[in-house]
Amino acid sequence: MTTPSAPGVFDLLPEGDLPQNGSEAWRSTHLWQHVESEIRQVTKAYGFHEIRTPVFERTELFQRAVGETTDIVSKEMYTFLDKGNRSISLRPEGTASAMRAFIEGQLQQAAPIHKIYYIAPMFRYERAQAGRYRQHHQFGAEAIGSGSPEQDVEMIDMLYTLYHRLGLKNLNLTINSIGDKESRAAFRAELLNYLSQYRADLSAESQVRLEVNPLRILDSKDPKDQTIVAGAPSILNFLNDECRDHFESVQKLLKGLNIPFQINTSLVRGLDYYNKTVFEIVAGVLGAQNSIAGGGRYDTLIKTLGGPDLPATGFGSGIERIIQTMLKQEIPLPQSPKPAVFLIALGQEAKHASFALLHQLRQKGIVSTMDFSDRKMNKIMQYANHVQATYVAVIGDNELKTGIIELKEMASGEKQSIPLAEVVEILGKKHV
């Protein structure tokens, strides 16, 4: 008996090897490759360049960047001591690692603006459930060096462009501004005064947050907390002129791009480094775990980590949830590549000749395969059907002698006799 995989993780498998009931279709490597290909095309159009960082970092990085009172750091990180007795954590989110790489590489010396993206696994010790995995994957992007509202909206626009290319529908964008440090300090005092009246009625988790990070109560999913929060003061009333103008510009720019949005003053995001614009995109078809993207501005993070004082903004979008949304919305999906021709060799000499032909076909970019075993013909044909080959060609002593093979189209059963020496050219013209 094999050892099962750890809870909260999963394998991605070739499309034809997944269970046939359809519930695991989102684990198809072909679908993932399709989404990743679209991501790379969209980021290229928007001038973003890929960055790759290690899957683990010093724990201190996430404590400083994300915040020690956040759920991620206090509850969800995979943290351990390495052989040098150093505290190491698996990457729970991508921004901190990207900023650490930016600082170490002194990238600010190369150009005033940097646009980077990543497609990478993240790790959080959460209760394993539908739509939430202990190893999950994110498409994330960060723009460093610009504090303009246009930069905020470009990030949202890039996401919507990607989702449009993938066919996603009925998405809801929610935005808010959480101001700057001074705005939040004034708001925090007023919010604390309001929530303290309901201390006994708050959930146990929010009672703890009331002492360490009351803004996080705004983001609570507990129904009791949500009822209380509904009457809380709005942070928008505490924004200074700069933050207010910035947020109004974001709204105007979104309207100019015809991107619909709603303002939600309870949206604060779960990480400590945000300021000014924050946003979230949800897909209702996913149920409780319906957020497919979230992000915002973090103008002080790089300086906090010991780097230059540069503004930045970014987002993370869960690839699992993107794909699951595509499937639930029954979006037409691209077909995985099928062999143009399946070669069946009869005899050792024919096998050598077929293997050489297989090489020639592949050098011309023609997807092709053959069965290297000596199984019976009916078994080989079953396999040719399984891989959905367009054509099948049997090559034996007679075909080698005459130089003519029979190309059979599997769908129609039609047969065509063609010179063996012209197989590559003829299949190339058929655009298979």
N, C-alpha and C positions, 0 to 999 in steps of 0.2 A: 504493500500500500504506500502510495506517495504521500509526502508531507504537503498539506494544503497551504495555500498562500495565506499571508497574514491578513487579519480583518481590516477592511477599509481600503484595500488596494485591489488592483485588477490587472489582467493581461489584455493587451491589444493583439488581435489575431487576424490572419487573412480572412477576407470576406467569406470564402467558401468553406472555411473551417469552423465558423461560428454555429451555435445551435440554430436550428431551422424555425424555431417558434417566433423569431423576430424581436423578442424582448432584449436581446443582447446586440442588436444591430449597431448600436452606438460604439461598440468596441471594435469595429472594423478598421483596420489600419488604412484601408483605402479611403474611408471617410475622413480620417484624421489627416492623411496626406493632402486631400482635397482642401480642407479648411486651412491647413498650414500653407499651402500653395497660394491661396487667396490672400492670406495675411501678408505673405512676402510681396505679392504684387501690389497690394494697397499701400503698404508701408514704403515701398519703393517710390510710388507715385507721390507720396507726401514728404519724401526726402528724409526718411528715417533709415538708420543703419543698425544692423544686428550687433548685440553684445551678448556674451556668454560668460556667466560667473559660476564659481563652484557651488555645489549643492549644500555645502556646509560652510559656516563662518564662525568666528568667535562669538559667543553668546552675547557679549557686551554690545556688539553692533546693533542687535535687535532690541536690546534693553534701552539703549540710548535713542535709537531711531523711532521704533514703534511705540515705546512707552511701557514701563514696568507694570502699570495698573491696567493695561489693556488685557482682554481675554486671551489674545494670542500669546503674549509673553507670560502671563500669570498662570495660564491653564493648558495651553495647546502646543507649546513647542516641544519638539523632540531634542532634549538636551542631555549631554553625556560628557564625561571626562575622558580625554584621549590619553595615550600612554605617557604624554608629557605632563599629565595632570592639569591640562588646560580645559576650560569649559567650552564645549563646541555644541552648536545647534544646527540641525538641518534647516534649510531656508524655509521660513513660513510665508514669506511674501518677497516680491522681487525688487521693490524700490530701494530698500536699504542696501542690498548688495550692489545694485547698479550705481548708487551714489558713492559707496566705498570704492568701487572700481574707478569711478570718475576722479575721485580725489587722489587715489594712489597713482593713477596714470597721469596726473596733472594735465588733464585734457583741456582745461580752461586756457592753457597757453597756446593751444593750436588754433582755436577759433572762438568767437564770442558766443555762438549759439551751437548747441549740440542736441541732436534728435536721435534717440536710441530706442530699440525695441528688443524684446526677447520672447521666446517660446520655451517655457521651462517648467519642470515639475516643482511643486511646492509641497510642504509637509506640515500637517497640523493634526495633533492628537485630539480628534473630535469623535463624538458618538457616530459610528458608521451608520448611514442611512441613505435613502435615495437622494441623489443629487449632491451628496456631501461625502468626500472621500479623504482618507488620511494622506494619501498621495494624490494630489490633483494637479492639473496643468493649467497654466495661465499664458495668455498672450498679454504682455504688458508693454507700455511705451512711456518714455519720459522725455520731456522737452526742457532743456536747461539753458538759462540765460535770458529769457524773456519774461517780464512780468505783466505783459499786456493781456487784456481780455480776449483778444483775437487768438492768442496761443491756447487759452482754455477751450475756446470753441473749436479750434482746429482739431484738438484731441477728440472731442465729441463727434465732430463731423467725420473724422477718420473712422471711428467706430461704426457710425451709421452707414458710411460707404461700404465697409466690410460686410455688415449685416445685410445691406441691400444686395450686394453681389452674391451672398449666400442664400438669398431668398427669404430671410426672416421677416415675419409680419407681426403686426399688433404689439409693438414694443412701446413701453412707457418710460420716458425720460423724466426724472425728478431732479430738481436742482435746489440749491440753497447757498447762502453765504454764511460762513461762521466767523467772518471778520478777521481782524488781526488780534494780537495779544491784548492790547488795551481794550478793544471792543468786547472780547470774551471775558476779561476780568470783570467789567461792569455787569455784563449779562450773567456771569456765574454767580455773583453776589445776589442778584435779584432772583435767579432761578433757585438758588439754595434757600433763600427766604421763603419762596413759594412752596417748594417740595417739603421743607421741614414741617409744614402744617400737616402733611399726610404721611409722615414717617412710618407710623404704625400700619398704614394701609399699603405701603409699597411691598413689592416682592422681597424676599430675603436677599436676593442678589442686588437689587437696587438699593436696599438699606445700606449695604456695604459701599456701593458706588456713591451714595450720598456723602460719604466721608472722604473718599479719595478722588472721585471724578464724576461729579453730578451731571455733567453734560452727556455722559454715556446713558443716563436714564432715559433721555429723549429717544434713544435708539432701541429701547427695550421692546421685546415682542410679547411680554406678559400682558394679558388683557387688562388686569387691574392697573398696571403701570400706564398703559396706553390711555385709559380713561382719565387718570390724573394728569398726564402730560397734555391732554387735549386742552386743558385750561391754563397751561403754563404761559409765561410771557414769551414773546417772539424775539429771537435774536436780531431780527431785521430792525427792530426799534432801537438797537444799541450800536448799530454800525456808524463809524465816523464817515465823514464826507468822502474820503478816498475809497473806502470799502463799498460804500453805497453806490458811488459812480461806477466802480468796477463791475458790480453785480448788475446794474442797470444796462451797462454796455454788453455784458454777456447775454442778457435777455434779448436785447435789440439785434445782436448778431445772429442768435439762434433763429429769431423770426425772419431775418433776412435770408437765411438758408432754408426756410420752411421746415425746420426741425421742431416738431411739437414738444412742449414740455409743461410740467407743472412745478410750482414752487411748494416745497414741503419744509416748513421751518423746524421740523423735528429731525431732519436728516443731518447727522453730524459725522457719519462714518466712524469706523471702529478703531482708527489709528490716531495717535496723538500729534502726528506731524502736520496735519492739514491746517490751512488757513484760507480765508476768502472762499473761492468757489469750491463746492463739493457737488458730486452728482452720482446718480445711480440709474441703471437701466434694467428694467425687469421684463420678464416674459411670463404672462399669467398662466401659460399652459404647463408650467413646471410645478405648480402647487406651492407648498410652503417655501421650498428652496428655489425661489424664482428670480433671484438676481443673477444677471449674466455679465454685468460689468459695473464697476464703481471706481471713482477716482476723484481727483481734485488738485488743488494747488498746495504746494508746500515750500514757501519761500525761505524758511529759516532752517530747513533740514540740513542742507549741505554745510552751513556754518556750524550747526550743532555737532556735526560729525568731525569737525576739525578742518573743513575745507574752506574755500573762498565764499564770500557772502553773495550768492547768486540765487535768483528766483528760479523756480521750477514747477512743473505741473505734470501729472501723469495719470495712468489708470491701469487696472488689471481686469481682464475678461476671461472667465473660466471656459476652457475649451470643451470640457465634458458637457457643460450646460448649453453651449452653442449647438453642439451636435444633437443633444437630446431635444432641443427646441426644434431643430430642423426636422427631426423624425416625427415629433408630435404634431407639427404643422403640415406633415406629409408633403414636404418640399421635394420636387423631382431632383433626384441625386444622380451624379455622373456614374456611368457604369465602370466597374473595374476593368482593366485591360485584359482581353482574352487572346489566346494564341491565334494568329492568323492561319497557321498551318501546323498540323500535328503529323510528324513522320513516324511511320511504322516500318521497321527493318526486318526482313526475313533472311536470316543467315548472317554469318560473321562478316563476310565481305560487304554485304549490303549495309550492315551496321556501321562499318568504317566509312563507307561512302555517304551514308545518311548523316553521320556525325560531322563530316566535312561540309556537307550542304547546310546543315544546321548553323554552323559557324558563319558561312557566307550570308545566310539570311539575316542573322543577327547583326552582322557588320553593316548591313544596309538599313538597320532599324526596324526590321520586320519581326514582330513578336512571334516566336516559334518555339516548339518543344518536341521531344520524342520520348518514348518509353525505352529505357535502357535495359529493362528486364527481358526475360525470355518467357513471359506469361503467354497464355493462350490468347488467340485473336479476339475472342469475345470480351475478355477481361480488359484488354488494351482499348478496345472500342468503347467500353463503359467508361474508362478513364478519360478518353478523348471527349466523350459527352459531358463528363463531370467538369472538365476545365473549359467547356463551351468553345472548342476550337471551331473556327470558321470552315477550314478545309482539312481533309485528311488525305495523305498520300502514302500508299504502300510501295515500298521499294524492295525488290527481291532480285534473284539471279536473272530472271527474264527482263526486268526493267533495266538492269545494268547492261545486258546484252544488246537490247534494242535501242536503248537511250531514250525510251519513251515511258512516262509515268502517267498514271490516272489520278487526276485531282478531283476529289469528291467534295461537293459543298454539303455540309452536314444538315443545314436547315431544309434544303429542297431535295437533296438526294441526287441532284444533277451531277454528271461526271463529264470531265473534259480531259482528253489526251493531249499532253504537252511534252515537248522535248525536255529531258532532264537538265540539259545545259542551259535552258532558258527559264527555269523555275523562278530564280531570283528576280529576273527582269519582269516576267509576267505578273508575279505577285506584287511587285513594286508598282506596276501600272494599275493594279486593282485597288491601290491605296489601302491595303489591309495592314 
